[in-house]
């Protein structure tokens, strides 16, 4: 994948990050094979997912639906 075009690499990176977000028990194994840029992408993806969830919860709470 490293030699593919940028769009292809980004597609697979997002797919991979989404998978590990759902299966965090496998992340410690995969982390051993990740390079520095993939680890940084994971950190950013994980923070984005947490922020998105917090935003959704805050919207529900502000709408009085909780």
N, C-alpha and C positions, 0 to 999 in steps of 0.2 A: 504494500500500500504506500510505502514511503516514496516510491517513484511515480505514483499516480498524480493526476492533476489535483489542484487545490480543492475543487468542489467534491471530488471523490474522497479525498482524505477527510474533509470536513464531515461528509455524510457518514463515513464509517466511525469517525471519532464520536459524533453525537450518538450514533446507535450504540456504540460501546459504553459510553458514559451512562446512557439511559439504562442499559442492561445492568451495569454494576450498581446503579442507584437502587434498582429493584432487588438485586442479589448481593447485598453488601458483605455477606458471609464469604463470598468468593474473592472479594477485593484484596484481601491480604495476600492471597496466592498470586493474583494478577499483578499486584503492585511490584513484585520482585522482577517482573519482566518489562515494566514500564520505564521509558526514558524520562528525563526531566520535563520535557514539554508535555508529555501525556499526563504526568503527575500534576503539573500545573493546570492542565485542562480539566482534570478530574476535580481539583480543588474548586475551580471556578464553577464547574457544572453543579457540584454538590451545593455550593453556596447559593447558586441561582435557584435550585430546586427548593431549598429551605426557605428562601425569601419569597418564592412564589406561593408556597403553602401558607406561610404566615400572612401574606397579603390576602389570599382567599379567605382565610379564617377571620381576618380583621374586617373584610367586606361583609361576611355573614353576620358577624357580631354587630356591626354598625347598622345592618339592615334589620336587626332584631329577630333573626331567624335561628339563633342558637338556643 
